[in-house]
Amino acid sequence: MIYALAIMLPSVALWIDGQRISAFLNLVVCGVSAYYAFTLTMFAPLLAGPIHALILIYLTSATRVGRRRASTPAGMPRGHRRPRDSAG
């Protein structure tokens, strides 16, 4: 759902995702790209804002998943630990 919102309203999607500074920068990107799109009659720059939002939302979601995986050990359940070797 957040990706569909990022395509239609990129700054709002970034704001909802918790990226306040990126939402403001996305407004600037959308404004500059709209200026160039309408003065040069090329509509490809209008895709800069949604692409910027999609990339940022994807990267932050991947970072959250990576943090979750890194906090739990892969091989053992959370409560089980191997006994230490008593060498020495």
N, CA, C and O atoms as a GROMACS GRO file, in nm:
protein
  352
    1MET      N    1   0.082  -0.119   0.000
    1MET     CA    2   0.000   0.000   0.000
    1MET      C    3   0.087   0.126   0.000
    1MET      O    4   0.055   0.225  -0.066
    2ILE      N    5   0.197   0.121   0.075
    2ILE     CA    6   0.283   0.239   0.082
    2ILE      C    7   0.350   0.265  -0.052
    2ILE      O    8   0.380   0.380  -0.084
    3TYR      N    9   0.374   0.159  -0.130
    3TYR     CA   10   0.437   0.178  -0.260
    3TYR      C   11   0.341   0.244  -0.359
    3TYR      O   12   0.384   0.326  -0.440
    4ALA      N   13   0.213   0.211  -0.353
    4ALA     CA   14   0.114   0.277  -0.439
    4ALA      C   15   0.102   0.423  -0.401
    4ALA      O   16   0.089   0.509  -0.488
    5LEU      N   17   0.107   0.452  -0.274
    5LEU     CA   18   0.102   0.590  -0.229
    5LEU      C   19   0.228   0.665  -0.270
    5LEU      O   20   0.223   0.784  -0.300
    6ALA      N   21   0.341   0.596  -0.272
    6ALA     CA   22   0.467   0.659  -0.314
    6ALA      C   23   0.466   0.696  -0.461
    6ALA      O   24   0.531   0.793  -0.501
    7ILE      N   25   0.392   0.622  -0.542
    7ILE     CA   26   0.383   0.656  -0.683
    7ILE      C   27   0.291   0.776  -0.704
    7ILE      O   28   0.321   0.864  -0.785
    8MET      N   29   0.179   0.780  -0.631
    8MET     CA   30   0.081   0.888  -0.651
    8MET      C   31   0.115   1.015  -0.574
    8MET      O   32   0.108   1.125  -0.629
    9LEU      N   33   0.153   1.001  -0.448
    9LEU     CA   34   0.186   1.116  -0.363
    9LEU      C   35   0.317   1.086  -0.290
    9LEU      O   36   0.315   1.044  -0.174
   10PRO      N   37   0.430   1.107  -0.356
   10PRO     CA   38   0.557   1.062  -0.298
   10PRO      C   39   0.593   1.128  -0.165
   10PRO      O   40   0.643   1.061  -0.075
   11SER      N   41   0.570   1.256  -0.151
   11SER     CA   42   0.608   1.324  -0.027
   11SER      C   43   0.523   1.278   0.090
   11SER      O   44   0.572   1.265   0.202
   12VAL      N   45   0.396   1.255   0.065
   12VAL     CA   46   0.306   1.207   0.171
   12VAL      C   47   0.348   1.066   0.214
   12VAL      O   48   0.345   1.035   0.333
   13ALA      N   49   0.384   0.983   0.120
   13ALA     CA   50   0.427   0.846   0.153
   13ALA      C   51   0.555   0.848   0.237
   13ALA      O   52   0.568   0.771   0.332
   14LEU      N   53   0.648   0.935   0.204
   14LEU     CA   54   0.769   0.946   0.284
   14LEU      C   55   0.739   0.998   0.423
   14LEU      O   56   0.800   0.953   0.520
   15TRP      N   57   0.646   1.092   0.434
   15TRP     CA   58   0.608   1.147   0.563
   15TRP      C   59   0.546   1.038   0.650
   15TRP      O   60   0.577   1.028   0.769
   16ILE      N   61   0.458   0.956   0.592
   16ILE     CA   62   0.393   0.848   0.667
   16ILE      C   63   0.496   0.743   0.708
   16ILE      O   64   0.485   0.685   0.815
   17ASP      N   65   0.595   0.718   0.623
   17ASP     CA   66   0.698   0.620   0.653
   17ASP      C   67   0.795   0.669   0.761
   17ASP      O   68   0.880   0.592   0.807
   18GLY      N   69   0.786   0.794   0.801
   18GLY     CA   70   0.870   0.846   0.907
   18GLY      C   71   0.995   0.916   0.860
   18GLY      O   72   1.085   0.940   0.940
   19GLN      N   73   1.004   0.949   0.735
   19GLN     CA   74   1.122   1.015   0.679
   19GLN      C   75   1.088   1.161   0.650
   19GLN      O   76   1.056   1.196   0.536
   20ARG      N   77   1.094   1.243   0.751
   20ARG     CA   78   1.050   1.383   0.739
   20ARG      C   79   1.140   1.466   0.649
   20ARG      O   80   1.092   1.543   0.566
   21ILE      N   81   1.270   1.452   0.664
   21ILE     CA   82   1.364   1.530   0.584
   21ILE      C   83   1.358   1.488   0.438
   21ILE      O   84   1.363   1.572   0.348
   22SER      N   85   1.346   1.359   0.415
   22SER     CA   86   1.336   1.310   0.277
   22SER      C   87   1.206   1.356   0.212
   22SER      O   88   1.203   1.380   0.091
   23ALA      N   89   1.100   1.369   0.290
   23ALA     CA   90   0.973   1.419   0.235
   23ALA      C   91   0.989   1.564   0.189
   23ALA      O   92   0.938   1.602   0.084
   24PHE      N   93   1.060   1.644   0.267
   24PHE     CA   94   1.084   1.782   0.227
   24PHE      C   95   1.173   1.788   0.103
   24PHE      O   96   1.146   1.865   0.011
   25LEU      N   97   1.278   1.707   0.100
   25LEU     CA   98   1.365   1.705  -0.017
   25LEU      C   99   1.291   1.654  -0.141
   25LEU      O  100   1.319   1.697  -0.253
   26ASN      N  101   1.197   1.564  -0.120
   26ASN     CA  102   1.118   1.514  -0.231
   26ASN      C  103   1.028   1.624  -0.288
   26ASN      O  104   1.005   1.629  -0.408
   27LEU      N  105   0.977   1.711  -0.201
   27LEU     CA  106   0.900   1.826  -0.251
   27LEU      C  107   0.986   1.915  -0.339
   27LEU      O  108   0.941   1.965  -0.442
   28VAL      N  109   1.110   1.935  -0.298
   28VAL     CA  110   1.203   2.016  -0.377
   28VAL      C  111   1.231   1.947  -0.511
   28VAL      O  112   1.231   2.012  -0.616
   29VAL      N  113   1.256   1.816  -0.507
   29VAL     CA  114   1.283   1.741  -0.630
   29VAL      C  115   1.163   1.748  -0.724
   29VAL      O  116   1.178   1.768  -0.844
   30CYS      N  117   1.043   1.731  -0.669
   30CYS     CA  118   0.921   1.736  -0.751
   30CYS      C  119   0.902   1.875  -0.811
   30CYS      O  120   0.860   1.888  -0.927
   31GLY      N  121   0.932   1.980  -0.734
   31GLY     CA  122   0.918   2.115  -0.785
   31GLY      C  123   1.015   2.145  -0.898
   31GLY      O  124   0.977   2.200  -1.001
   32VAL      N  125   1.140   2.108  -0.879
   32VAL     CA  126   1.240   2.132  -0.982
   32VAL      C  127   1.211   2.050  -1.107
   32VAL      O  128   1.224   2.099  -1.219
   33SER      N  129   1.172   1.924  -1.088
   33SER     CA  130   1.143   1.841  -1.204
   33SER      C  131   1.017   1.888  -1.276
   33SER      O  132   1.008   1.877  -1.398
   34ALA      N  133   0.919   1.940  -1.203
   34ALA     CA  134   0.799   1.995  -1.268
   34ALA      C  135   0.835   2.120  -1.350
   34ALA      O  136   0.782   2.140  -1.459
   35TYR      N  137   0.924   2.201  -1.296
   35TYR     CA  138   0.968   2.320  -1.370
   35TYR      C  139   1.035   2.279  -1.502
   35TYR      O  140   1.002   2.332  -1.608
   36TYR      N  141   1.128   2.185  -1.494
   36TYR     CA  142   1.195   2.142  -1.616
   36TYR      C  143   1.100   2.068  -1.711
   36TYR      O  144   1.114   2.080  -1.833
   37ALA      N  145   1.007   1.994  -1.657
   37ALA     CA  146   0.914   1.920  -1.743
   37ALA      C  147   0.825   2.014  -1.823
   37ALA      O  148   0.797   1.989  -1.940
   38PHE      N  149   0.782   2.122  -1.760
   38PHE     CA  150   0.690   2.212  -1.830
   38PHE      C  151   0.761   2.318  -1.914
   38PHE      O  152   0.702   2.369  -2.009
   39THR      N  153   0.886   2.352  -1.882
   39THR     CA  154   0.957   2.449  -1.963
   39THR      C  155   1.026   2.384  -2.084
   39THR      O  156   1.038   2.446  -2.189
   40LEU      N  157   1.070   2.261  -2.068
   40LEU     CA  158   1.138   2.192  -2.178
   40LEU      C  159   1.046   2.097  -2.254
   40LEU      O  160   1.089   2.033  -2.350
   41THR      N  161   0.923   2.088  -2.213
   41THR     CA  162   0.821   1.998  -2.269
   41THR      C  163   0.868   1.853  -2.275
   41THR      O  164   0.838   1.781  -2.370
   42MET      N  165   0.941   1.812  -2.174
   42MET     CA  166   0.978   1.672  -2.157
   42MET      C  167   0.912   1.625  -2.028
   42MET      O  168   0.926   1.689  -1.924
   43PHE      N  169   0.841   1.516  -2.034
   43PHE     CA  170   0.768   1.472  -1.916
   43PHE      C  171   0.842   1.364  -1.838
   43PHE      O  172   0.793   1.319  -1.734
   44ALA      N  173   0.956   1.323  -1.883
   44ALA     CA  174   1.034   1.222  -1.810
   44ALA      C  175   1.082   1.273  -1.674
   44ALA      O  176   1.087   1.193  -1.580
   45PRO      N  177   1.119   1.400  -1.657
   45PRO     CA  178   1.162   1.445  -1.523
   45PRO      C  179   1.052   1.435  -1.418
   45PRO      O  180   1.083   1.438  -1.298
   46LEU      N  181   0.928   1.424  -1.457
   46LEU     CA  182   0.821   1.410  -1.359
   46LEU      C  183   0.828   1.278  -1.283
   46LEU      O  184   0.763   1.263  -1.180
   47LEU      N  185   0.904   1.183  -1.334
   47LEU     CA  186   0.920   1.055  -1.267
   47LEU      C  187   1.025   1.059  -1.156
   47LEU      O  188   1.039   0.962  -1.082
   48ALA      N  189   1.098   1.168  -1.145
   48ALA     CA  190   1.206   1.176  -1.046
   48ALA      C  191   1.153   1.168  -0.903
   48ALA      O  192   1.214   1.101  -0.820
   49GLY      N  193   1.044   1.234  -0.874
   49GLY     CA  194   0.989   1.232  -0.738
   49GLY      C  195   0.941   1.095  -0.695
   49GLY      O  196   0.982   1.047  -0.589
   50PRO      N  197   0.855   1.029  -0.773
   50PRO     CA  198   0.812   0.895  -0.733
   50PRO      C  199   0.925   0.792  -0.727
   50PRO      O  200   0.924   0.705  -0.641
   51ILE      N  201   1.020   0.802  -0.817
   51ILE     CA  202   1.133   0.707  -0.814
   51ILE      C  203   1.216   0.730  -0.689
   51ILE      O  204   1.260   0.633  -0.625
   52HIS      N  205   1.238   0.855  -0.652
   52HIS     CA  206   1.311   0.889  -0.531
   52HIS      C  207   1.239   0.832  -0.408
   52HIS      O  208   1.304   0.774  -0.321
   53ALA      N  209   1.109   0.846  -0.402
   53ALA     CA  210   1.032   0.795  -0.288
   53ALA      C  211   1.033   0.642  -0.283
   53ALA      O  212   1.047   0.584  -0.176
   54LEU      N  213   1.017   0.578  -0.398
   54LEU     CA  214   1.016   0.432  -0.400
   54LEU      C  215   1.150   0.375  -0.352
   54LEU      O  216   1.152   0.278  -0.277
   55ILE      N  217   1.259   0.434  -0.396
   55ILE     CA  218   1.390   0.385  -0.355
   55ILE      C  219   1.411   0.402  -0.205
   55ILE      O  220   1.459   0.311  -0.138
   56LEU      N  221   1.375   0.519  -0.152
   56LEU     CA  222   1.395   0.543  -0.009
   56LEU      C  223   1.308   0.453   0.078
   56LEU      O  224   1.354   0.403   0.180
   57ILE      N  225   1.184   0.432   0.038
   57ILE     CA  226   1.095   0.346   0.117
   57ILE      C  227   1.144   0.202   0.111
   57ILE      O  228   1.140   0.132   0.212
   58TYR      N  229   1.188   0.157  -0.006
   58TYR     CA  230   1.241   0.021  -0.018
   58TYR      C  231   1.366   0.002   0.069
   58TYR      O  232   1.380  -0.099   0.137
   59LEU      N  233   1.456   0.100   0.067
   59LEU     CA  234   1.580   0.086   0.143
   59LEU      C  235   1.555   0.087   0.293
   59LEU      O  236   1.620   0.013   0.366
   60THR      N  237   1.462   0.170   0.340
   60THR     CA  238   1.437   0.172   0.484
   60THR      C  239   1.366   0.045   0.528
   60THR      O  240   1.390  -0.003   0.639
   61SER      N  241   1.278  -0.011   0.445
   61SER     CA  242   1.213  -0.136   0.484
   61SER      C  243   1.314  -0.250   0.485
   61SER      O  244   1.307  -0.338   0.571
   62ALA      N  245   1.408  -0.250   0.392
   62ALA     CA  246   1.512  -0.352   0.390
   62ALA      C  247   1.603  -0.338   0.512
   62ALA      O  248   1.649  -0.438   0.566
   63THR      N  249   1.628  -0.216   0.555
   63THR     CA  250   1.711  -0.194   0.674
   63THR      C  251   1.640  -0.244   0.799
   63THR      O  252   1.702  -0.304   0.886
   64ARG      N  253   1.509  -0.219   0.807
   64ARG     CA  254   1.434  -0.268   0.924
   64ARG      C  255   1.434  -0.420   0.930
   64ARG      O  256   1.451  -0.477   1.038
   65VAL      N  257   1.416  -0.486   0.816
   65VAL     CA  258   1.417  -0.632   0.813
   65VAL      C  259   1.556  -0.683   0.848
   65VAL      O  260   1.569  -0.782   0.919
   66GLY      N  261   1.659  -0.617   0.800
   66GLY     CA  262   1.796  -0.657   0.832
   66GLY      C  263   1.827  -0.644   0.979
   66GLY      O  264   1.896  -0.729   1.035
   67ARG      N  265   1.778  -0.539   1.042
   67ARG     CA  266   1.800  -0.523   1.186
   67ARG      C  267   1.729  -0.631   1.264
   67ARG      O  268   1.782  -0.682   1.363
   68ARG      N  269   1.608  -0.667   1.220
   68ARG     CA  270   1.533  -0.771   1.288
   68ARG      C  271   1.604  -0.905   1.278
   68ARG      O  272   1.611  -0.980   1.375
   69ARG      N  273   1.656  -0.936   1.160
   69ARG     CA  274   1.727  -1.062   1.142
   69ARG      C  275   1.858  -1.064   1.218
   69ARG      O  276   1.898  -1.168   1.270
   70ALA      N  277   1.925  -0.951   1.226
   70ALA     CA  278   2.054  -0.946   1.294
   70ALA      C  279   2.039  -0.958   1.445
   70ALA      O  280   2.132  -1.001   1.512
   71SER      N  281   1.924  -0.922   1.499
   71SER     CA  282   1.907  -0.928   1.644
   71SER      C  283   1.878  -1.069   1.693
   71SER      O  284   1.895  -1.096   1.812
   72THR      N  285   1.834  -1.160   1.606
   72THR     CA  286   1.807  -1.298   1.648
   72THR      C  287   1.910  -1.390   1.585
   72THR      O  288   1.937  -1.379   1.466
   73PRO      N  289   1.968  -1.481   1.664
   73PRO     CA  290   2.065  -1.575   1.606
   73PRO      C  291   1.996  -1.672   1.511
   73PRO      O  292   1.881  -1.709   1.533
   74ALA      N  293   2.065  -1.711   1.409
   74ALA     CA  294   2.005  -1.791   1.302
   74ALA      C  295   1.991  -1.938   1.340
   74ALA      O  296   1.891  -2.000   1.304
   75GLY      N  297   2.087  -1.993   1.411
   75GLY     CA  298   2.088  -2.136   1.432
   75GLY      C  299   2.008  -2.186   1.550
   75GLY      O  300   1.955  -2.297   1.546
   76MET      N  301   1.997  -2.108   1.655
   76MET     CA  302   1.936  -2.156   1.778
   76MET      C  303   1.816  -2.071   1.817
   76MET      O  304   1.807  -1.955   1.778
   77PRO      N  305   1.723  -2.130   1.894
   77PRO     CA  306   1.615  -2.048   1.949
   77PRO      C  307   1.671  -1.948   2.049
   77PRO      O  308   1.784  -1.962   2.096
   78ARG      N  309   1.593  -1.849   2.082
   78ARG     CA  310   1.640  -1.739   2.165
   78ARG      C  311   1.680  -1.782   2.306
   78ARG      O  312   1.779  -1.730   2.359
   79GLY      N  313   1.609  -1.872   2.370
   79GLY     CA  314   1.636  -1.908   2.508
   79GLY      C  315   1.744  -2.014   2.525
   79GLY      O  316   1.794  -2.031   2.636
   80HIS      N  317   1.780  -2.085   2.422
   80HIS     CA  318   1.873  -2.197   2.432
   80HIS      C  319   2.016  -2.150   2.403
   80HIS      O  320   2.042  -2.081   2.304
   81ARG      N  321   2.107  -2.188   2.492
   81ARG     CA  322   2.250  -2.156   2.471
   81ARG      C  323   2.332  -2.282   2.490
   81ARG      O  324   2.298  -2.369   2.570
   82ARG      N  325   2.440  -2.290   2.418
   82ARG     CA  326   2.531  -2.404   2.434
   82ARG      C  327   2.613  -2.384   2.560
   82ARG      O  328   2.650  -2.271   2.594
   83PRO      N  329   2.642  -2.494   2.630
   83PRO     CA  330   2.730  -2.480   2.750
   83PRO      C  331   2.872  -2.450   2.706
   83PRO      O  332   2.917  -2.493   2.599
   84ARG      N  333   2.941  -2.378   2.790
   84ARG     CA  334   3.080  -2.345   2.761
   84ARG      C  335   3.169  -2.466   2.783
   84ARG      O  336   3.142  -2.552   2.867
   85ASP      N  337   3.273  -2.470   2.707
   85ASP     CA  338   3.373  -2.576   2.727
   85ASP      C  339   3.456  -2.540   2.850
   85ASP      O  340   3.506  -2.428   2.862
   86SER      N  341   3.472  -2.635   2.937
   86SER     CA  342   3.550  -2.608   3.059
   86SER      C  343   3.693  -2.655   3.038
   86SER      O  344   3.735  -2.758   3.093
   87ALA      N  345   3.765  -2.581   2.962
   87ALA     CA  346   3.905  -2.615   2.936
   87ALA      C  347   3.991  -2.542   3.036
   87ALA      O  348   3.970  -2.423   3.062
   88GLY      N  349   4.086  -2.609   3.090
   88GLY     CA  350   4.177  -2.540   3.162
   88GLY      C  351   4.215  -2.541   3.294
   88GLY      O  352   4.303  -2.464   3.333
   0.00000   0.00000   0.00000
